[in-house]
């Protein structure tokens, strides 16, 4: 008889993970593709790491993020991302309707799972043991939210045990893996083929391999088992890791949806099958381009690693409270305007971080728009004026923010025109969705010549997209960047 795997007790999680030992799993809500399309938004759970989903130099990126964003675009959907911090959260959050798809580098278990529906594979990789071959790494890495978990200390003997060269060498060893990981299945298969025991420690609060690989590199734990592609990227980076031996068969990387969402599963499967070239292109970009991986890992503006968006974070933190804004919202606007380039100049003559037009710069007392301090201070003064103009008219703060941003981009006059058009057509002019529709229509001659229009033609899609992109990016920033501001945070509408 084969010996069963010795599963170590689940370890304590740092308080910030917010996970209890058992998460209540409600029955799945009734929400399939038809409801998603009706809402216009695909809600996704993703794990932030350096390959699947992260923010780099102010912009969301990643293998699974880019794939799902392309799927959403092809189905005329907005994509809203929430970060997954523990695999225990997947089923409850999907079933509650907080998300429609989990695209969090999910490895399909080798045993059947009837609680979720899985897509066809987007990729596959083997499992590999990750171990340290030299002194602990002295590469300084910031303490991240996903690193805030406790582990039972390992003894010097455990940390200095001989290298694992074959699966049989795992006999008697402790291997740390993410919670609820199918890697457990692989290790159990290895055990079934041997006569030994493996102590498998499933670490609560860890949803991906990278935090554990870091612990190995720093000499805090002896072994982890990881998807081989991620392990090899990390091994190249730290320089003191061996990624061997490979274990078991390849495991498929899939996405998960609720068990009562067959339409969404079918749509995802069809899209993946029709876009294999995109899958391969993005896999090469994020998993095989070693130089690109090293550049972003070492960049101080890899936000998911450093918590920094730009070299102007302190300046934006300083001025945002004047508006009552969360500084991350002002940062999202600055990225949209200039990608944090203080020397940026538009075709229309707008200059600087927040792209002040010459007339606007004079109006708010800015002499040098390329000076970041002057530019941000002046832009905030102008935003205050715009906000004051809209405050009596749009009482709802979240709605007002959209009018303010659109006015900053296109001018208040064009937004007022769109309001008048909405009201003329029986729609509430205080709701941005109604006004946005007429902003877009104002590029048509039949509309911009309407008697209620006073400011004429405008490329209305531009301000509407401007508002959407700023607020969408702000959602991403909320996940990755701590507020550190005294301003009253304006939260995006749910």
C-alpha positions as CSV (number, residue, x, y, z in Angstrom):
1,X,0.0,0.0,0.0
2,X,1.3,3.5,-0.9
3,X,1.8,5.9,1.9
4,X,-0.5,8.9,1.9
5,X,1.0,12.3,1.6
6,X,1.6,14.0,4.9
7,X,-0.2,17.3,4.6
8,X,1.0,19.8,7.2
9,X,-1.5,21.9,9.0
10,X,-2.4,25.1,7.2
11,X,-0.4,28.0,8.5
12,X,-1.6,31.3,9.9
13,X,-2.1,34.1,7.5
14,X,-1.2,37.7,8.1
15,X,-4.2,39.7,9.2
16,X,-4.3,41.8,6.1
17,X,-5.3,38.8,3.9
18,X,-8.7,38.7,5.6
19,X,-9.2,35.0,5.1
20,X,-11.0,32.8,7.6
21,X,-10.3,29.1,7.8
22,X,-13.5,28.3,6.0
23,X,-15.1,30.7,3.6
24,X,-18.8,30.3,3.2
25,X,-19.7,29.2,-0.3
26,X,-23.1,30.4,-1.4
27,X,-25.1,28.9,-4.3
28,X,-24.1,30.5,-7.7
29,X,-26.0,33.6,-8.8
30,X,-27.9,33.4,-12.0
31,X,-25.5,35.4,-14.3
32,X,-24.4,34.0,-17.6
33,X,-23.1,35.7,-20.7
34,X,-26.4,37.3,-21.5
35,X,-26.4,39.2,-18.2
36,X,-22.8,40.1,-18.6
37,X,-23.5,41.6,-22.1
38,X,-26.6,43.4,-20.7
39,X,-24.4,45.0,-18.0
40,X,-21.6,45.8,-20.5
41,X,-18.9,44.8,-18.0
42,X,-16.9,41.6,-17.5
43,X,-15.7,41.3,-13.9
44,X,-12.5,39.3,-13.5
45,X,-10.5,38.0,-10.6
46,X,-6.7,38.1,-11.2
47,X,-3.6,37.4,-9.2
48,X,-1.0,40.1,-9.4
49,X,2.5,39.0,-10.1
50,X,5.2,39.8,-12.7
51,X,3.7,37.8,-15.5
52,X,-0.1,37.5,-15.4
53,X,-1.3,40.9,-14.1
54,X,0.7,43.9,-12.9
55,X,1.1,47.7,-13.4
56,X,4.2,48.9,-15.1
57,X,5.0,52.6,-15.5
58,X,1.4,53.5,-14.8
59,X,-0.3,51.0,-17.2
60,X,-2.0,47.6,-16.4
61,X,-0.2,44.8,-18.2
62,X,0.3,41.0,-18.1
63,X,-0.3,37.8,-20.1
64,X,-3.8,36.9,-18.8
65,X,-4.8,40.6,-18.4
66,X,-4.0,41.3,-22.1
67,X,-5.8,38.2,-23.2
68,X,-8.9,38.9,-21.2
69,X,-8.9,42.6,-22.2
70,X,-8.8,41.5,-25.9
71,X,-11.7,39.1,-25.3
72,X,-13.7,41.8,-23.6
73,X,-13.0,44.3,-26.4
74,X,-14.1,41.7,-29.0
75,X,-17.4,41.3,-27.2
76,X,-17.9,45.1,-26.7
77,X,-17.4,44.7,-22.9
78,X,-15.6,46.8,-20.3
79,X,-13.2,44.8,-18.2
80,X,-13.1,45.3,-14.5
81,X,-10.4,43.6,-12.4
82,X,-10.3,42.7,-8.8
83,X,-7.2,41.2,-7.2
84,X,-7.3,37.7,-5.9
85,X,-5.2,37.1,-2.8
86,X,-6.0,33.5,-2.0
87,X,-7.3,30.6,-4.0
88,X,-9.9,30.0,-1.3
89,X,-11.7,33.1,-2.6
90,X,-12.3,32.0,-6.1
91,X,-15.5,29.9,-5.7
92,X,-17.2,32.1,-3.1
93,X,-16.5,35.3,-5.1
94,X,-17.6,33.8,-8.4
95,X,-20.8,32.3,-6.9
96,X,-21.7,35.6,-5.2
97,X,-21.5,37.4,-8.6
98,X,-18.5,39.5,-7.5
99,X,-16.7,38.2,-10.6
100,X,-17.7,36.4,-13.8
101,X,-14.3,34.8,-14.6
102,X,-11.2,33.9,-12.6
103,X,-8.1,34.4,-14.8
104,X,-5.6,34.0,-12.0
105,X,-3.1,31.5,-13.4
106,X,-5.4,28.7,-12.4
107,X,-3.9,25.2,-12.9
108,X,-6.5,22.6,-13.6
109,X,-6.5,20.0,-10.9
110,X,-5.7,16.4,-11.9
111,X,-8.8,15.3,-10.1
112,X,-12.2,16.3,-11.4
113,X,-13.7,19.6,-10.0
114,X,-17.5,19.8,-10.4
115,X,-17.9,23.1,-8.5
116,X,-16.6,25.3,-11.4
117,X,-16.4,25.2,-15.2
118,X,-13.0,25.4,-16.7
119,X,-12.1,26.8,-20.1
120,X,-9.9,25.0,-22.6
121,X,-6.2,25.6,-21.7
122,X,-4.5,28.9,-22.6
123,X,-1.1,27.3,-21.9
124,X,0.5,24.3,-20.1
125,X,3.6,23.9,-18.1
126,X,5.3,21.3,-16.0
127,X,6.0,21.5,-12.2
128,X,9.6,22.0,-11.0
129,X,11.3,22.0,-7.7
130,X,12.9,25.3,-6.8
131,X,15.9,25.2,-4.4
132,X,18.8,27.5,-3.5
133,X,22.3,26.6,-4.7
134,X,24.2,29.5,-3.2
135,X,24.2,32.0,-0.4
136,X,20.9,33.8,0.4
137,X,20.1,36.5,-2.1
138,X,20.9,40.0,-1.1
139,X,18.7,41.6,-3.7
140,X,16.5,44.1,-1.9
141,X,12.9,43.6,-2.6
142,X,10.0,45.6,-1.1
143,X,7.7,44.0,1.4
144,X,4.5,43.4,-0.6
145,X,0.9,42.6,0.4
146,X,1.3,39.1,-1.1
147,X,4.5,38.6,0.9
148,X,2.7,39.2,4.2
149,X,2.3,35.6,5.4
150,X,3.9,33.7,8.2
151,X,5.8,30.4,7.9
152,X,7.0,28.0,10.5
153,X,10.8,28.6,10.7
154,X,12.9,25.9,9.1
155,X,16.0,24.5,10.8
156,X,19.5,25.0,9.5
157,X,19.5,21.3,8.6
158,X,16.4,21.7,6.5
159,X,17.8,24.8,4.8
160,X,21.2,23.2,4.1
161,X,20.0,19.7,3.1
162,X,21.4,18.3,0.0
163,X,20.1,19.4,-3.4
164,X,17.1,17.5,-4.9
165,X,18.3,16.0,-8.1
166,X,15.5,13.4,-8.7
167,X,11.9,13.1,-7.4
168,X,13.0,10.4,-5.0
169,X,15.2,12.9,-3.3
170,X,12.1,14.6,-2.0
171,X,11.7,11.8,0.5
172,X,11.5,13.3,4.0
173,X,11.6,16.9,2.7
174,X,9.2,19.8,3.4
175,X,7.8,21.5,0.3
176,X,5.9,24.8,0.5
177,X,3.2,25.4,-2.1
178,X,0.4,28.0,-2.6
179,X,-2.9,27.2,-1.0
180,X,-5.2,24.9,-2.9
181,X,-2.6,24.4,-5.6
182,X,-2.9,21.5,-8.1
183,X,0.9,21.1,-7.5
184,X,-0.2,19.1,-4.4
185,X,-1.7,16.5,-6.9
186,X,1.7,16.4,-8.7
187,X,3.5,15.8,-5.4
188,X,1.1,13.1,-4.3
189,X,1.7,11.4,-7.6
190,X,5.5,11.5,-7.0
191,X,4.8,10.1,-3.6
192,X,2.7,7.3,-5.0
193,X,5.7,6.2,-7.1
194,X,8.1,6.1,-4.1
195,X,8.2,4.6,-0.7
196,X,8.8,7.8,1.2
197,X,7.0,10.8,2.6
198,X,6.8,14.4,1.6
199,X,5.6,17.1,4.0
200,X,3.4,19.4,1.9
201,X,2.8,22.8,3.4
202,X,-0.1,24.6,1.7
203,X,0.4,28.3,2.6
204,X,-2.8,30.2,3.2
205,X,-2.8,33.7,1.7
206,X,-0.5,32.8,-1.2
207,X,-2.2,32.6,-4.6
208,X,0.9,32.3,-6.8
209,X,4.3,30.8,-6.8
210,X,6.5,33.9,-6.8
211,X,6.2,34.9,-3.1
212,X,7.5,31.4,-2.1
213,X,10.2,31.5,-4.7
214,X,11.4,34.7,-3.1
215,X,11.5,33.0,0.3
216,X,13.7,30.3,-1.1
217,X,16.1,32.8,-2.7
218,X,16.3,34.7,0.6
219,X,17.1,31.5,2.5
220,X,13.9,31.5,4.6
221,X,12.6,28.2,3.3
222,X,14.4,25.3,1.7
223,X,12.1,24.1,-1.2
224,X,9.0,25.1,-3.1
225,X,7.4,23.6,-6.2
226,X,6.4,26.0,-8.9
227,X,5.1,26.1,-12.5
228,X,8.3,25.6,-14.4
229,X,8.0,28.7,-16.7
230,X,7.7,31.1,-13.8
231,X,10.4,29.3,-11.8
232,X,12.9,29.7,-14.7
233,X,12.2,33.4,-15.0
234,X,12.8,33.9,-11.3
235,X,15.8,31.6,-11.3
236,X,17.5,33.8,-14.0
237,X,16.7,36.9,-11.9
238,X,18.0,35.8,-8.5
239,X,21.0,33.8,-9.8
240,X,21.1,31.5,-6.7
241,X,18.3,29.1,-7.6
242,X,18.2,25.7,-9.2
243,X,15.0,24.8,-11.0
244,X,15.0,21.0,-11.0
245,X,13.9,18.3,-11.2
246,X,10.7,18.6,-13.3
247,X,7.8,16.6,-11.8
248,X,4.8,14.9,-13.3
249,X,2.9,15.7,-16.5
250,X,2.2,19.2,-17.8
251,X,-0.6,21.0,-16.0
252,X,-3.1,23.1,-18.0
253,X,-3.5,26.8,-17.2
254,X,-7.2,27.6,-17.5
255,X,-9.8,30.2,-16.6
256,X,-12.8,29.4,-14.4
257,X,-16.4,30.5,-14.4
258,X,-19.5,29.5,-12.4
259,X,-20.9,26.1,-13.0
260,X,-24.2,27.6,-14.2
261,X,-22.5,29.9,-16.8
262,X,-22.1,27.6,-19.8
263,X,-22.7,30.4,-22.3
264,X,-19.7,32.4,-20.9
265,X,-17.6,29.2,-20.9
266,X,-18.4,28.5,-24.5
267,X,-17.7,32.1,-25.6
268,X,-14.3,32.0,-23.8
269,X,-13.5,28.6,-25.3
270,X,-14.4,29.8,-28.8
271,X,-12.3,33.0,-28.5
272,X,-9.3,31.1,-27.1
273,X,-9.5,28.7,-30.0
274,X,-9.8,31.4,-32.6
275,X,-6.9,33.5,-31.1
276,X,-4.1,31.0,-30.6
277,X,-1.7,33.4,-32.4
278,X,-2.4,36.0,-29.8
279,X,-2.0,33.5,-27.0
280,X,1.4,32.5,-28.3
281,X,2.5,36.1,-29.0
282,X,1.7,37.2,-25.4
283,X,3.2,34.0,-23.9
284,X,6.4,34.8,-25.6
285,X,6.3,38.4,-24.4
286,X,5.7,37.6,-20.8
287,X,7.3,34.2,-20.2
288,X,10.1,33.8,-22.7
289,X,11.5,37.3,-23.1
290,X,14.1,37.0,-20.2
291,X,15.5,40.5,-20.9
292,X,12.0,42.1,-20.7
293,X,11.2,40.3,-17.5
294,X,14.5,41.5,-15.9
295,X,14.0,45.1,-17.0
296,X,10.5,45.3,-15.4
297,X,11.5,43.5,-12.3
298,X,14.4,45.8,-11.7
299,X,12.4,49.0,-12.6
300,X,11.4,51.1,-9.6
301,X,8.1,51.7,-11.5
302,X,6.9,48.1,-11.5
303,X,4.1,49.2,-9.3
304,X,3.0,45.8,-8.1
305,X,6.5,45.3,-6.7
306,X,7.4,48.8,-5.5
307,X,4.1,50.6,-5.0
308,X,5.3,53.5,-7.1
309,X,3.5,54.8,-10.2
310,X,5.9,57.6,-11.3
311,X,8.7,59.8,-10.1
312,X,6.0,62.4,-9.5
313,X,4.0,60.5,-6.9
314,X,5.0,62.8,-4.0
315,X,4.0,65.9,-6.1
316,X,0.6,64.4,-6.9
317,X,0.1,63.3,-3.3
318,X,0.8,66.9,-2.2
319,X,-1.7,68.6,-4.5
320,X,-4.6,66.0,-4.8
321,X,-6.1,66.8,-1.3
322,X,-6.7,70.4,-2.5
323,X,-9.4,68.9,-4.7
324,X,-10.6,66.3,-2.2
325,X,-9.3,63.7,-4.6
326,X,-7.4,60.4,-3.9
327,X,-4.0,61.2,-5.3
328,X,-4.2,58.0,-7.4
329,X,-7.1,59.5,-9.3
330,X,-5.0,62.5,-10.2
331,X,-2.1,60.1,-11.1
332,X,-4.5,58.3,-13.5
333,X,-5.4,61.6,-15.1
334,X,-1.7,62.5,-15.4
335,X,-0.9,59.2,-17.1
336,X,-3.8,59.7,-19.5
337,X,-2.6,63.2,-20.4
338,X,1.2,62.7,-20.7
339,X,2.2,59.2,-19.5
340,X,4.0,61.1,-16.8
341,X,6.2,63.0,-19.3
342,X,6.7,66.6,-18.1
343,X,7.9,67.6,-21.6
344,X,4.9,66.1,-23.5
345,X,3.3,68.4,-26.0
346,X,0.1,67.7,-27.9
347,X,-0.8,68.5,-31.5
348,X,-3.0,71.3,-30.1
349,X,-0.2,72.9,-28.0
350,X,-1.1,71.5,-24.5
351,X,2.1,71.0,-22.5
352,X,3.3,69.1,-19.4
353,X,2.2,66.4,-17.0
354,X,-1.4,67.5,-17.1
355,X,-1.3,69.0,-20.6
356,X,-2.2,72.6,-19.9
357,X,-3.3,74.7,-22.9
358,X,-1.5,78.0,-23.2
359,X,-4.6,80.0,-22.4
360,X,-5.5,77.8,-19.4
361,X,-1.9,78.1,-18.1
362,X,-2.2,81.9,-18.2
363,X,-5.6,81.7,-16.5
364,X,-4.2,79.8,-13.6
365,X,-0.9,81.6,-13.3
366,X,1.4,79.0,-14.7
367,X,4.5,80.5,-16.4
368,X,6.4,77.3,-17.3
369,X,4.1,74.4,-18.1
370,X,7.1,72.1,-18.4
371,X,7.9,72.5,-14.7
372,X,6.1,69.6,-13.0
373,X,5.4,71.6,-9.8
374,X,3.9,74.5,-11.7
375,X,2.0,72.3,-14.0
376,X,0.3,70.1,-11.4
377,X,-0.4,73.1,-9.1
378,X,-2.0,75.0,-12.0
379,X,-4.0,72.0,-13.3
380,X,-5.4,71.5,-9.8
381,X,-6.4,75.1,-9.6
382,X,-8.2,74.8,-12.9
383,X,-9.8,71.5,-11.8
384,X,-11.0,73.3,-8.7
385,X,-12.7,76.0,-10.9
386,X,-14.3,73.3,-13.1
387,X,-15.5,71.4,-10.0
388,X,-17.0,74.5,-8.4
389,X,-18.9,75.2,-11.7
390,X,-20.4,71.7,-11.7
391,X,-21.1,71.3,-8.0
392,X,-24.5,73.2,-7.9
393,X,-25.7,71.3,-11.0
394,X,-24.5,67.7,-10.3
395,X,-25.1,66.8,-6.6
396,X,-23.9,63.3,-6.9
397,X,-20.1,63.3,-6.3
398,X,-19.3,60.3,-8.5
399,X,-21.4,61.6,-11.4
400,X,-19.9,65.1,-11.0
401,X,-16.4,63.7,-11.3
402,X,-17.2,62.4,-14.8
403,X,-18.5,65.8,-15.9
404,X,-15.4,67.5,-14.4
405,X,-13.0,65.2,-16.3
406,X,-14.9,65.5,-19.6
407,X,-14.9,69.3,-19.2
408,X,-11.1,69.3,-18.6
409,X,-10.7,67.3,-21.8
410,X,-13.2,69.0,-24.1
411,X,-14.4,72.1,-22.4
412,X,-17.4,72.8,-20.3
413,X,-19.3,74.3,-23.2
414,X,-19.4,71.0,-25.1
415,X,-20.6,69.1,-22.0
416,X,-23.4,71.7,-21.5
417,X,-24.4,71.2,-25.2
418,X,-24.7,67.4,-24.6
419,X,-26.7,68.1,-21.5
420,X,-29.2,70.2,-23.4
421,X,-29.4,67.5,-26.1
422,X,-30.1,64.9,-23.5
423,X,-32.8,67.0,-21.9
424,X,-34.4,67.8,-25.2
425,X,-34.6,64.0,-25.9
426,X,-36.3,63.3,-22.5
427,X,-33.2,62.0,-20.7
428,X,-31.8,63.1,-17.3
429,X,-29.0,65.6,-18.0
430,X,-27.4,65.0,-14.6
431,X,-26.5,61.4,-15.5
432,X,-23.2,61.0,-17.3
433,X,-24.3,58.0,-19.3
434,X,-27.0,60.1,-21.0
435,X,-24.7,63.0,-21.6
436,X,-21.9,60.8,-22.9
437,X,-24.2,59.5,-25.6
438,X,-24.9,63.0,-26.9
439,X,-21.3,64.0,-26.6
440,X,-20.5,61.2,-29.1
441,X,-23.5,62.3,-31.3
442,X,-22.2,65.9,-31.4
443,X,-19.7,64.9,-34.1
444,X,-22.6,64.4,-36.5
445,X,-23.7,67.4,-38.6
446,X,-27.4,66.7,-37.9
447,X,-26.7,67.0,-34.2
448,X,-24.1,69.8,-33.8
449,X,-26.4,72.0,-35.9
450,X,-29.3,71.5,-33.6
451,X,-30.7,74.8,-32.2
452,X,-29.9,73.9,-28.6
453,X,-26.2,73.4,-29.5
454,X,-24.1,76.5,-28.9
455,X,-20.5,75.3,-29.2
456,X,-20.8,73.3,-32.4
457,X,-18.8,70.3,-33.5
458,X,-16.7,68.2,-31.1
459,X,-15.0,64.8,-31.5
460,X,-17.2,63.6,-28.7
461,X,-15.8,60.1,-28.5
462,X,-12.5,61.5,-27.2
463,X,-13.8,63.0,-23.9
464,X,-16.1,60.0,-23.3
465,X,-13.1,57.6,-23.8
466,X,-11.0,59.9,-21.7
467,X,-13.3,59.6,-18.7
468,X,-13.7,55.8,-19.1
469,X,-9.9,55.2,-19.3
470,X,-9.0,57.4,-16.3
471,X,-11.6,55.8,-14.0
472,X,-10.7,52.3,-15.2
473,X,-7.0,52.9,-14.6
474,X,-7.8,54.4,-11.2
475,X,-9.6,51.0,-10.3
476,X,-6.3,49.3,-11.1
477,X,-4.3,51.8,-9.1
478,X,-6.5,51.2,-6.0
479,X,-5.5,47.6,-6.0
480,X,-1.8,48.2,-6.2
481,X,-0.9,51.5,-4.6
482,X,-1.4,52.6,-1.0
483,X,-3.2,55.9,-0.6
484,X,-0.9,57.8,1.8
485,X,-3.0,60.9,1.3
486,X,-5.1,63.2,3.5
487,X,-7.6,63.9,0.8
488,X,-11.1,62.5,0.8
489,X,-10.9,59.6,-1.6
490,X,-13.5,59.7,-4.5
491,X,-14.3,56.1,-5.2
492,X,-15.2,55.0,-8.7
493,X,-18.8,54.0,-9.2
494,X,-19.5,50.3,-8.9
